[in-house]
Amino acid sequence: MPVQIREASVASAMFPVPARTAQEIIGYSGLEVLRPLPGRAVCALAFVRYDDGDLGPYHEFAVTFLVRDPAPPPGRLKNVGVFVHWLPVDQSFTLEAGRSIWGFPKLMTDIPLDLDGRVKHCAVRVDGRPVVEMAVLPGLPVPGGGAPEIAAFSCLDGVTRRTPWTTRPTGVRLRPGGAAVRVGGPPDAHPIVEELRRLGLPRARALSSATVAHLSMTFHDAQRIG
C-alpha cells in the first residue's frame, strides 16, 4: 500500500435520480446521499480499462452515488464522497484484492468495452443476461492535471469503509448530456436492473458525461467507519 494505477482510460456519466429512491438503495451502508437539487441525488455510471497498475490489466463497470462524508479529514472544506454500490470486473486478482483490501463490492463477469473509438461503449452481462450498456459521446477538451483527494466508500458484509483516493487525469473531455444507457432484458433480469429502473434509467437524461484518455490513480488503506 498504497496501490498505484499507472495507466487507465475512463468514460462516465452523471444522472439526476430521485433522492428518496437512491437513499433506499444505499441504506444498507449507513451513508446519506447528497441532494444537490431538491429531491434529487446523483448516480454516476462509469466504465474503466486498466492497462497498467499494481492489480494488473482488467475492465470494470461502476454504479456509484455522491454521498456525504460523515467524517471528513481536518482541513477539508467539502464533505463529498463517492459510494461504490456495484462494481463488476473481469479478472480474478482485482476481484479478490478489491473485496479483501477495500471492501469494494466486486463480482466477476465479462465486460466488453471500447474506449478507443470516437464513441465510447461498454456492455455488461451477468450469467449471460444483459444488465446495462452505456455509450458516451465525445465532448470538448478541458485541462487535466492533479485532482483533490476523493473519499471512496464501500459496504461489504455489513462493514462500511472509507478509502482515500487520488486521481491524475489527462486528455479530459466534458459535455452536457452525451450519454445513452440501456438497462435490462428478460423479466428475470439481474437485481441491479430493477434498481436502475427505479432510479429512472434509461429515461433520465445525463447531467454531464466525461472521457479521460489517460488516468493514473492511488488507492490508500481503507478505514472502517460507523
One Martini backbone bead per residue (centre of mass of N, CA, C, O) as a GRO file, in nm:
protein
  226
    1MET     BB    1   0.100   0.033   0.018
    2PRO     BB    2  -0.006   0.192  -0.205
    3VAL     BB    3  -0.206   0.170  -0.486
    4GLN     BB    4  -0.112   0.167  -0.832
    5ILE     BB    5  -0.224   0.355  -1.119
    6ARG     BB    6  -0.075   0.431  -1.433
    7GLU     BB    7  -0.303   0.318  -1.652
    8ALA     BB    8  -0.609   0.469  -1.776
    9SER     BB    9  -0.956   0.450  -1.896
   10VAL     BB   10  -1.253   0.673  -1.926
   11ALA     BB   11  -1.618   0.654  -1.885
   12SER     BB   12  -1.885   0.894  -1.801
   13ALA     BB   13  -2.195   0.952  -1.599
   14MET     BB   14  -2.448   1.184  -1.481
   15PHE     BB   15  -2.750   1.140  -1.275
   16PRO     BB   16  -3.065   1.233  -1.202
   17VAL     BB   17  -3.225   1.122  -0.899
   18PRO     BB   18  -3.415   0.998  -0.668
   19ALA     BB   19  -3.342   1.038  -0.342
   20ARG     BB   20  -3.519   0.828  -0.200
   21THR     BB   21  -3.431   0.586  -0.371
   22ALA     BB   22  -3.128   0.607  -0.326
   23GLN     BB   23  -3.142   0.574  -0.017
   24GLU     BB   24  -3.267   0.292  -0.018
   25ILE     BB   25  -3.036   0.148  -0.175
   26ILE     BB   26  -2.794   0.263   0.044
   27GLY     BB   27  -2.887   0.203   0.345
   28TYR     BB   28  -2.683  -0.032   0.427
   29SER     BB   29  -2.434   0.182   0.479
   30GLY     BB   30  -2.524   0.462   0.648
   31LEU     BB   31  -2.551   0.664   0.429
   32GLU     BB   32  -2.579   0.990   0.259
   33VAL     BB   33  -2.718   1.148   0.018
   34LEU     BB   34  -2.690   1.381  -0.203
   35ARG     BB   35  -2.871   1.715  -0.258
   36PRO     BB   36  -2.831   1.944  -0.504
   37LEU     BB   37  -3.138   1.898  -0.546
   38PRO     BB   38  -3.453   1.889  -0.497
   39GLY     BB   39  -3.503   1.545  -0.466
   40ARG     BB   40  -3.195   1.499  -0.566
   41ALA     BB   41  -2.961   1.281  -0.693
   42VAL     BB   42  -2.641   1.113  -0.774
   43CYS     BB   43  -2.567   0.905  -1.053
   44ALA     BB   44  -2.280   0.711  -1.145
   45LEU     BB   45  -2.143   0.600  -1.451
   46ALA     BB   46  -1.870   0.358  -1.526
   47PHE     BB   47  -1.588   0.288  -1.744
   48VAL     BB   48  -1.283   0.076  -1.725
   49ARG     BB   49  -0.937   0.070  -1.839
   50TYR     BB   50  -0.679  -0.129  -1.723
   51ASP     BB   51  -0.329  -0.136  -1.815
   52ASP     BB   52  -0.152  -0.017  -1.554
   53GLY     BB   53  -0.089  -0.201  -1.247
   54ASP     BB   54  -0.095  -0.365  -0.938
   55LEU     BB   55  -0.369  -0.536  -1.056
   56GLY     BB   56  -0.362  -0.518  -1.342
   57PRO     BB   57  -0.541  -0.600  -1.615
   58TYR     BB   58  -0.877  -0.447  -1.665
   59HIS     BB   59  -1.227  -0.445  -1.629
   60GLU     BB   60  -1.488  -0.188  -1.547
   61PHE     BB   61  -1.794  -0.132  -1.358
   62ALA     BB   62  -1.991   0.154  -1.227
   63VAL     BB   63  -2.207   0.213  -0.939
   64THR     BB   64  -2.276   0.541  -0.815
   65PHE     BB   65  -2.274   0.781  -0.531
   66LEU     BB   66  -2.335   1.073  -0.389
   67VAL     BB   67  -2.198   1.161  -0.065
   68ARG     BB   68  -2.161   1.196   0.267
   69ASP     BB   69  -1.903   1.272   0.474
   70PRO     BB   70  -1.894   1.184   0.812
   71ALA     BB   71  -1.543   1.214   0.823
   72PRO     BB   72  -1.366   1.452   0.751
   73PRO     BB   73  -1.081   1.576   0.727
   74PRO     BB   74  -0.887   1.800   0.834
   75GLY     BB   75  -0.944   2.089   0.621
   76ARG     BB   76  -1.188   2.008   0.477
   77LEU     BB   77  -1.443   2.169   0.297
   78LYS     BB   78  -1.562   1.901   0.186
   79ASN     BB   79  -1.822   1.623   0.224
   80VAL     BB   80  -1.749   1.452  -0.034
   81GLY     BB   81  -1.854   1.138  -0.180
   82VAL     BB   82  -1.812   0.791  -0.302
   83PHE     BB   83  -2.042   0.535  -0.365
   84VAL     BB   84  -1.998   0.185  -0.406
   85HIS     BB   85  -2.245  -0.043  -0.522
   86TRP     BB   86  -2.130  -0.150  -0.815
   87LEU     BB   87  -1.843  -0.388  -0.930
   88PRO     BB   88  -1.758  -0.511  -1.204
   89VAL     BB   89  -1.527  -0.761  -1.325
   90ASP     BB   90  -1.267  -0.962  -1.534
   91GLN     BB   91  -1.072  -1.031  -1.278
   92SER     BB   92  -0.951  -1.209  -1.002
   93PHE     BB   93  -0.743  -1.029  -0.852
   94THR     BB   94  -0.915  -0.769  -0.825
   95LEU     BB   95  -1.142  -0.903  -0.680
   96GLU     BB   96  -0.990  -0.987  -0.418
   97ALA     BB   97  -0.861  -0.715  -0.350
   98GLY     BB   98  -1.116  -0.536  -0.338
   99ARG     BB   99  -1.261  -0.699  -0.111
  100SER     BB  100  -1.025  -0.731   0.112
  101ILE     BB  101  -0.912  -0.428   0.130
  102TRP     BB  102  -1.192  -0.228   0.058
  103GLY     BB  103  -1.487  -0.355   0.012
  104PHE     BB  104  -1.556  -0.400  -0.272
  105PRO     BB  105  -1.837  -0.495  -0.490
  106LYS     BB  106  -1.711  -0.741  -0.645
  107LEU     BB  107  -1.757  -0.902  -0.967
  108MET     BB  108  -1.775  -1.159  -1.207
  109THR     BB  109  -1.735  -1.064  -1.557
  110ASP     BB  110  -1.816  -0.962  -1.865
  111ILE     BB  111  -1.649  -0.653  -2.028
  112PRO     BB  112  -1.709  -0.511  -2.300
  113LEU     BB  113  -1.498  -0.253  -2.455
  114ASP     BB  114  -1.473   0.096  -2.595
  115LEU     BB  115  -1.198   0.357  -2.584
  116ASP     BB  116  -1.098   0.432  -2.900
  117GLY     BB  117  -1.332   0.550  -3.008
  118ARG     BB  118  -1.538   0.806  -3.043
  119VAL     BB  119  -1.740   0.611  -2.918
  120LYS     BB  120  -1.810   0.502  -2.608
  121HIS     BB  121  -1.829   0.147  -2.499
  122CYS     BB  122  -2.053  -0.067  -2.291
  123ALA     BB  123  -2.104  -0.412  -2.166
  124VAL     BB  124  -2.317  -0.598  -1.934
  125ARG     BB  125  -2.297  -0.942  -1.827
  126VAL     BB  126  -2.488  -1.183  -1.627
  127ASP     BB  127  -2.522  -1.497  -1.683
  128GLY     BB  128  -2.608  -1.395  -1.989
  129ARG     BB  129  -2.734  -1.127  -1.890
  130PRO     BB  130  -2.856  -0.831  -1.952
  131VAL     BB  131  -2.789  -0.514  -1.787
  132VAL     BB  132  -2.571  -0.292  -1.915
  133GLU     BB  133  -2.549   0.001  -2.126
  134MET     BB  134  -2.294   0.238  -2.261
  135ALA     BB  135  -2.277   0.561  -2.424
  136VAL     BB  136  -2.014   0.801  -2.514
  137LEU     BB  137  -1.968   1.113  -2.611
  138PRO     BB  138  -1.790   1.356  -2.729
  139GLY     BB  139  -1.612   1.630  -2.612
  140LEU     BB  140  -1.453   1.888  -2.465
  141PRO     BB  141  -1.162   2.012  -2.392
  142VAL     BB  142  -0.985   1.995  -2.078
  143PRO     BB  143  -0.818   2.039  -1.814
  144GLY     BB  144  -0.609   1.869  -1.617
  145GLY     BB  145  -0.452   1.690  -1.371
  146GLY     BB  146  -0.474   1.732  -1.055
  147ALA     BB  147  -0.664   1.597  -0.787
  148PRO     BB  148  -0.838   1.574  -0.531
  149GLU     BB  149  -0.917   1.407  -0.274
  150ILE     BB  150  -1.109   1.110  -0.243
  151ALA     BB  151  -1.395   0.953  -0.111
  152ALA     BB  152  -1.428   0.604  -0.091
  153PHE     BB  153  -1.712   0.399  -0.063
  154SER     BB  154  -1.804   0.099   0.126
  155CYS     BB  155  -2.014  -0.218   0.148
  156LEU     BB  156  -1.926  -0.524   0.321
  157ASP     BB  157  -2.063  -0.734   0.529
  158GLY     BB  158  -2.159  -0.468   0.709
  159VAL     BB  159  -1.901  -0.293   0.615
  160THR     BB  160  -1.785   0.033   0.635
  161ARG     BB  161  -1.576   0.220   0.405
  162ARG     BB  162  -1.279   0.438   0.377
  163THR     BB  163  -1.106   0.564   0.077
  164PRO     BB  164  -0.838   0.711  -0.023
  165TRP     BB  165  -0.840   0.907  -0.342
  166THR     BB  166  -0.632   0.961  -0.626
  167THR     BB  167  -0.612   1.176  -0.921
  168ARG     BB  168  -0.459   1.186  -1.277
  169PRO     BB  169  -0.573   1.363  -1.541
  170THR     BB  170  -0.574   1.321  -1.903
  171GLY     BB  171  -0.761   1.383  -2.165
  172VAL     BB  172  -1.016   1.570  -2.117
  173ARG     BB  173  -1.380   1.532  -2.167
  174LEU     BB  174  -1.672   1.747  -2.192
  175ARG     BB  175  -2.042   1.731  -2.144
  176PRO     BB  176  -2.355   1.769  -2.190
  177GLY     BB  177  -2.468   1.492  -2.152
  178GLY     BB  178  -2.378   1.222  -2.382
  179ALA     BB  179  -2.567   0.971  -2.284
  180ALA     BB  180  -2.640   0.618  -2.331
  181VAL     BB  181  -2.889   0.391  -2.192
  182ARG     BB  182  -2.918   0.034  -2.117
  183VAL     BB  183  -3.161  -0.179  -1.961
  184GLY     BB  184  -3.188  -0.506  -1.940
  185GLY     BB  185  -3.452  -0.761  -2.026
  186PRO     BB  186  -3.576  -0.994  -1.897
  187PRO     BB  187  -3.782  -1.060  -1.629
  188ASP     BB  188  -3.508  -1.206  -1.495
  189ALA     BB  189  -3.345  -0.982  -1.407
  190HIS     BB  190  -3.118  -0.824  -1.260
  191PRO     BB  191  -3.129  -0.639  -0.974
  192ILE     BB  192  -2.987  -0.381  -1.093
  193VAL     BB  193  -3.205  -0.324  -1.299
  194GLU     BB  194  -3.430  -0.246  -1.102
  195GLU     BB  195  -3.276  -0.010  -0.975
  196LEU     BB  196  -3.234   0.160  -1.232
  197ARG     BB  197  -3.536   0.189  -1.288
  198ARG     BB  198  -3.610   0.333  -1.022
  199LEU     BB  199  -3.410   0.581  -1.109
  200GLY     BB  200  -3.496   0.623  -1.438
  201LEU     BB  201  -3.362   0.415  -1.605
  202PRO     BB  202  -3.301   0.542  -1.927
  203ARG     BB  203  -3.462   0.825  -1.926
  204ALA     BB  204  -3.255   0.979  -1.800
  205ARG     BB  205  -3.072   1.260  -1.823
  206ALA     BB  206  -2.771   1.365  -1.848
  207LEU     BB  207  -2.582   1.604  -1.708
  208SER     BB  208  -2.302   1.449  -1.771
  209SER     BB  209  -1.994   1.384  -1.952
  210ALA     BB  210  -1.688   1.171  -1.963
  211THR     BB  211  -1.342   1.163  -2.070
  212VAL     BB  212  -1.033   0.962  -2.021
  213ALA     BB  213  -0.732   0.882  -2.161
  214HIS     BB  214  -0.553   0.949  -1.890
  215LEU     BB  215  -0.506   0.754  -1.581
  216SER     BB  216  -0.403   0.809  -1.251
  217MET     BB  217  -0.378   0.621  -0.933
  218THR     BB  218  -0.454   0.621  -0.568
  219PHE     BB  219  -0.476   0.367  -0.312
  220HIS     BB  220  -0.555   0.346   0.008
  221ASP     BB  221  -0.632   0.271   0.302
  222ALA     BB  222  -0.885   0.137   0.474
  223GLN     BB  223  -1.163   0.263   0.676
  224ARG     BB  224  -1.352   0.216   0.930
  225ILE     BB  225  -1.700   0.289   0.984
  226GLY     BB  226  -1.948   0.305   1.236
   0.00000   0.00000   0.00000
